[in-house]
Amino acid sequence: MGTSHDLTGAHWRKSSYSGTSGGECVEVAATPTCGSVPVRDSKNPTGPAIVLGAPAWQAFVDGLR
């Protein structure tokens, strides 16, 4: 069973590498509690978000490099 996170008022940001063509982009938000990174589809901002732990987020970023 997953944990619920209140992302109301989260400040979402899109990568500076994202284009303006509306392609496949993700957004991330800073959270008040350290250790988690919410991620959502920028084309569906009212849709679901996943919340990754810091190690999972770091592995994702490392994989992109």
Secondary structure as GFF3:
##gff-version 3
##sequence-region A 1 65
A	DSSP	beta_strand	12	14	.	.	.	ID=ss1
A	DSSP	beta_strand	26	29	.	.	.	ID=ss2
A	DSSP	beta_strand	36	41	.	.	.	ID=ss3
A	DSSP	beta_strand	49	53	.	.	.	ID=ss4
A	DSSP	alpha_helix	54	64	.	.	.	ID=ss5
###
